[in-house]
Amino acid sequence: MRIGELSRRTGVSSRSLRYYEQQGLLTSSRSEAGQRHYSDAEVERVALIRQLFDAGLSSRVIAAVLPCVETPGDAGVVDEAFATMMRERDRIDAEIARLAAMRGALDEVIAANNRHRAALAAQPVARSA
């Protein structure tokens, strides 16, 4: 199938599919005219790539994990993919903790601003004569 059909079948833009190919996540054959052609198996591969992107993985990390799909019987490859995914999970956990701390700091600033606004609202309004 050509890139447009793969795009329609997966819901992924042609531009993204070309990016996946540039990153080594997806492969195609080329016609004599230079058009990309994909196998039916690439539909499932694109779905997996999307799932991995949705999980917060970068294209670099996805490229490191995909060999697990290509050689599922190789215990070393499977173990390395698992270790990579665990490192990414730890990275995401650290980012969540960092964002939670930032939200806490912002909550403190908001509380101080609310106190200031309340104090301003409690002051008598100056009237001009």
Secondary structure as GFF3:
##gff-version 3
##sequence-region A 1 129
A	DSSP	alpha_helix	3	10	.	.	.	ID=ss1
A	DSSP	alpha_helix	14	22	.	.	.	ID=ss2
A	DSSP	beta_strand	29	30	.	.	.	ID=ss3
A	DSSP	beta_strand	36	37	.	.	.	ID=ss4
A	DSSP	alpha_helix	41	54	.	.	.	ID=ss5
A	DSSP	alpha_helix	59	65	.	.	.	ID=ss6
A	DSSP	alpha_helix	67	70	.	.	.	ID=ss7
A	DSSP	alpha_helix	75	122	.	.	.	ID=ss8
###
